Amino acid sequence: TSDAKVVGGYVTVSNGSTTTPGSEQVFSYTYSDFAYIPIVTATPITIETNGTDASKDVSVILTNVSVGRVDGIVKFNTIGVSSVGINLFIVGIPV
């Protein structure tokens, strides 16, 4: 196709929160509708200076992607204070 829509987004998941191994934090991001379910990539980033190694040892799982919203979970693998954001890159066919 010759038409594509690209959306960049950001969500703060934790900011100075204490985490333990296996703890999870949910997130969601709403965007204007696509014609079909888009391709979504989520990348965790360490934010602020108060994050420890707990901010660097996370897993991101996208639990639902629809034409207008993405939901996910950040799973923390290390104990400590975490400050984590999620960068989102969304590509699809416009309405």
N, C-alpha and C positions, 0 to 999 in steps of 0.2 A: 504494500500500500504506500501511497505517497504522503499520507497524513499521519502524523504521530503527535501525541501530547506528552510532555514531560513535566513532572511535578517534583520539586525538591521539598523535603520537610524535615522538621526537627522536633523531638520530644525529649524533655527532661524526665528521666525515670527515677533517679535518686540524687539527692544533693546533701551530702553530709550525713547519710543514714547509716546506722550500724547494721551490718549484714552477717549472716552465718552461712556456712556451706549448705547448699540446698534451698536456701530461701529464694523466693521469687517475687517479682514486682511486675504487674500487668501494665500495658500501655495501649493506647489507641491513637489513631490519627485519621481525621476526616478530610477528604479532598473533594473537589467538584467531580461529578460523575464522568465516567468513561463509558463508551458504548459496550465494552466487554470487560471482563476481569483483567486488570493490567498486570504487568510484571512488576514486582516490588522487591527491592533489595534493602536490607536494614543492616547498618554498620554501627556497632557500639563505639563510643568515644569517652575518654576520661575528661571530665570537666572540673573546673575550679582547681584549687591547689590543696583542698582538704581531703582529696581522695587518696587512699592507700592502695596496696596491691589488690585489695578487694575490688577496686574499680577496673583493674586490668584483667581479671580472671572471671569473665562472664560468658554466658551463652545466650544467644538471641534466638527465639523460636517464634515464627509467625504462625498464629493460630487460626486466623481467618483473613482472607482478602476478598473484598467485594468491589463493585464498580465505584463505590464512594467512600470506602473506609478500610483500614487495615488494623488488626488487633494482634498483639503479641505479648510475649513473656520474656523478661530478662531473668535468667537464673544465675545466682551468685555462687561461686565455687570456693570462695575463701572468706574467712572471718576478717572483719575490719570495718572501717568507715569507707563508704563508697559514694562517689559522685559520678554518675553515668548518664550520658545522653545517647539518643539514637538518631543517626542521620538516615533519612529515607530517600530513596531514589525510585520514582514511580514512572513507568512508561507504558503507554497503551494507545488505543484508537479513540480519538475524540468522539463525542456524541454528535 
